[in-house]
Amino acid sequence: MTTYKARRTPVQKGTAAWSAILPGQPAPVPLNGDTTADVAIVGGGFAGLSAARHLRLLDPSLRVVVLEAGRLAEGASGRNSGFMIDLPHELTSDDYAGHGDDRTMIALNRKAIAFAGAAVEAYGIDRNFFDPAGKINGAASETADALNRSYGQHLDGLGEANELLDAKAMADVTGSRHYLSGIYTPGTVMLQPAGYIRGLGEGLRRDGVRVCEQTPVTAITRQGAGWQVATATGRVSAGRVILANNGHLESFGFAANRLMHVFLYASMTVDLDAATLAKLGGQPRWGVTPSDPMGTTMRRIDTGQGGNRIITRTCATFEPGMEPAEATLKRTARVHRAKFADRFPHLRGVAMEYSWAGHLCLTKNAVSFARPLDEGLYAAAVCNGLGTTRSTLTGMAAAELALGKTSDVTAHFLGETLPAKLPPEPFSTIGANAYLRWKEWRAGKE
Ligand SMILES: Cc1cc2nc3c(=O)[nH]c(=O)nc-3n(C[C@H](O)[C@H](O)[C@H](O)COP(=O)(O)OP(=O)(O)OC[C@H]3O[C@@H](n4cnc5c(N)ncnc54)[C@H](O)[C@@H]3O)c2cc1C
């Protein structure tokens, strides 16, 4: 009998701030006892919830159960910076340039954004949590400024709208004099990621999808033509199963030594008072990605999104054990305070209320993993760092594959090669962490 056992289940480090700044959620409802479903989905992030919605759109009669190890919006899907980006944004490249056909990737990313926008509409999700405001790629050095200009030309070539901002325009938007220039692109949707994910979960529940929280899946065992999905509090017998658990795909024995478990770190300030806001200046909402992918992402949110706060995201570590050390959280929180101070010297004394880590899953060759794993078992995994769009797409692809359907989304993922093998341990960890620290150092002021 085929059984895939989970070697480990997720451990989260630091508060899931985006969820903590929203009003409290109702108590979690774990799976309780045995049940049956047409499709069981493991993981309730962008991939899992998108898969659930897509399944029900394709066939409203399907009985769908989502099993999430923690609370909704407290895994990586609620721990990110909330940039739902339409343009190529390849974290493993030096300047985000895509490894493949940019036009195809842009079209797919926009399909994911349209899918999310339709869910926002259908489920009545607060518009503050899905703000089509665009974003800025900020440059703090001459080198980065040159990169931004060549990126602008590349976008011109693709017929993509973009606007170069000078240092004054950047200060007018952000209240910071740190940036020499920026390039604004209008197609990014700025999410309140926890608000969006919770809204998806609530909408799915209202639609009849069973979404169980605090229900880590421990094993998946072949049962007749389908599968039995085991948890500590009950079992689901399902015809088909989708593993939408990102890097924890490997915990079930798939893609071993091919997935890079990278943790990113962020900190969020306290809610800024009126006097601090007056000193800050700038606009009430903006998002700045660094022109070097290993630089620092900054974001300002306002009361509609959980308070007047600034979020600083930087530092990455390679963690094959999928659990960063407390000391790493402390170190990265110190870096966040320093990066914040560089950008906002006039806000000295503003405290960080939350610091946290979140799990990304990358592959060396930048491919995702959305394909059949076994009969009736599908993966919607490997976000490659841009899971707000990519994982929405992997979820859509797995839903279609589970129903025997095909589209440009399934064609894209089935057309990708398999994730490349990583060097053996300990070389992988030592090499990757040395490389990440070097890239961080090289990103300098960015
Ligand atoms: C600090 C930070 C900033 C980021 N910024 C951005 C950004 O601005 N834009 C962007 O696009 N991306 C960003 N990302 C990446 C983005 O968060 C991820 O790509 C995205 O969350 C991936 O979604 P997913 O659904 O594939 O995986 P996840 O969000 O990891 O969801 C998988 C879920 O599976 C659950 N799970 C795992 N194992 C089991 C099990 N055995 N049983 C039950 N459930 C299980 C987990 O608890 C988890 O909730 C950022 C990430 C971090 C950490």
The ligand as an ORCA input file, in Angstrom:
! r2SCAN-3c Opt
* xyz 0 1
  C       8.840     38.131      4.386
  C       8.281     37.673      3.072
  C       7.950     38.598      2.080
  C       7.381     38.162      0.870
  N       6.930     39.090     -0.031
  C       6.257     38.690     -1.129
  C       5.666     39.645     -1.994
  O       5.679     40.856     -1.749
  N       5.040     39.175     -3.105
  C       4.956     37.840     -3.376
  O       4.379     37.466     -4.397
  N       5.464     36.920     -2.549
  C       6.107     37.304     -1.427
  N       6.585     36.382     -0.557
  C       6.404     34.959     -0.883
  C       4.985     34.469     -0.618
  O       4.632     34.702      0.710
  C       4.922     33.002     -0.906
  O       5.421     32.817     -2.184
  C       3.506     32.467     -0.815
  O       3.041     32.530      0.493
  C       3.443     31.038     -1.313
  O       2.095     30.613     -1.207
  P       1.763     29.060     -1.144
  O       0.311     28.923     -0.958
  O       2.401     28.360     -2.271
  O       2.559     28.553      0.132
  P       2.347     28.932      1.673
  O       1.913     30.327      1.830
  O       3.614     28.497      2.354
  O       1.142     27.997      2.091
  C       1.336     26.619      2.258
  C       0.506     26.220      3.455
  O       0.624     24.813      3.616
  C       0.525     24.541      4.990
  N       1.088     23.208      5.230
  C       2.347     22.763      5.065
  N       2.443     21.478      5.414
  C       1.202     21.080      5.798
  C       0.665     19.866      6.293
  N       1.423     18.770      6.461
  N      -0.662     19.835      6.585
  C      -1.455     20.922      6.430
  N      -0.970     22.097      5.992
  C       0.333     22.173      5.682
  C       1.333     25.659      5.644
  O       0.957     25.840      6.989
  C       0.990     26.848      4.763
  O      -0.024     27.657      5.306
  C       7.190     36.778      0.639
  C       7.504     35.853      1.631
  C       8.039     36.283      2.834
  C       8.357     35.273      3.881
*
